[in-house]
């Protein structure tokens, strides 16, 4: 058995791609439009996962966009997606500069939480040892829930 992907339903494909691809840094690996089923699937992978496993599919996030409007709420009951990052402070700065709220700042230099446009909680973990505490993160309070 091996892990393949996690499917997340999204209400605005462009806003979600902006978050997952442009701000979080995932890479689109493939896309399928299904006219009969009236949906689009977009698969994304972390850059290093994709590089490491070109011959074999790496774990991915599948964004499912249903063409007929639906309301999605309760993203917190999903749990969260988790990604290791090279520099948690730089990742959080990029997200914050892109208008994303840092719900649980990386005060410890190790872990942070943000939310996607559809309320999916995303955990960011520092690769290797935790970074030394630094401002503005060290004194930044939690915002909302994650």
N, C-alpha and C positions, 0 to 999 in steps of 0.2 A: 504494500500500500504506500502511496505517496500523496502528499498534498498537492492539489491542482490550482484551485482558485476560490475566492470569496466573491459572491454576487451581492451587489448593492444596487437597489432600485434608486434611480435619480429622477427628479422632477424637471430639471433644467440641464440638458446635456452640456451646453456650452459653459454654463457656470461651474458645473462639476469638472469638466475638462480643464478649465482655467485653474481650479483648485488642485486637482490631483496631478495634472501634467505640468502646468506652468509654474505653480507655486510650490507644490510638494516635490516635484522633480521626477515623477514617474514617466515612463516611456510607453507610448502606444505601440502595442505589438500587432494587433489586428482589429478589424471592425467588420461587423455583419449587419446589413439592413435586411429585415424580413418583412416584405410587403404584405404577405398573407397574414402573418401574426401581428403586424403593425407595431414592430419594435426594432430598436437598434441595440446591438451589443458592442461595447468597446472594451478591449482587454488591455490592461496596463501592467507593467512590471517595474520593479526597482532597477535602475541602470546596472548595478553590479550583479544582480541576480541574472539579468538578461545576458550580460557578457559572459558570465561563468557557465551558463547552460544553453548556449546557442543551439547545440544539437538536440537538446532535450528541453522541453518546456519547463520554464521556471515557474514558481508560484506567482499568481497574478490576481489582480482585482478586476472583476467583470462589472462594468457599469451597464445596467439594464435601463434603457429609456423606452417606456411605453408611449407610443405616439398619442394615444387618447389620454387626456388629462386625468390624473389620479392624485389624491392627497396622501402623502406619506408623512406620518408623524411617529413619535416615540422612538427616534433613532437610538436613544440611550438603551432601550431594551435589547438592541442588537449586540451590545458589548463594545468592542473596538477592534480596529486594525492596528498593527504595530509595525514600525519600521526602525531599523538602526540607521543612524546618520553619522557622517564624519565629524560634524561640528554642530552640536545642538543649539548653540547660541546663534550661529549663522543661519541655520534652518529656521529658527523661531523669528529672527530678524526679517528674513525674506518673506515669511508668512505674514508677519505683522505689517510690514511695509506694503503688502498686497491687500490689506484690509481685513485679515483674519485675526480674530480675538484669540489670545493665548489663554485658554481657560485655566490651565495649571502650568504656570511658568517653570522653567528649569532652574529653580532656586538651588538645587543640589548639583547642578552641572551634569545631571544624568538623565532626567526624565521630564517630559512635558506632554500636555494634552491639548489638542485643538479639535475643532469640529468642522466637518465638510458643510457645504451649502444645504445639505439635506439632514443635518444634525447627527451624522455618523461620527462617533468619537474616534480620534486618531491619536495613538500613543507614539511619541518619538523617544527613542533611547539612544544615548551617546554610545558610539562604537568605542570599545576598550574602556579604559579608566574614565571616571567622571572628571569633567573639567573643573578647575578651581571656581568657587562661587564668584560671580561677577555681576555688576550692575548693568542694566536696570533690573535684571532677573532676580537677584538675591532678595530684594525688598518688594518685589511685585506681588500683590495679593492674587488669590484665586478669583476667577470671574465665572459666574454661572456654574454649570455642572459639566462633568466629563464622564 
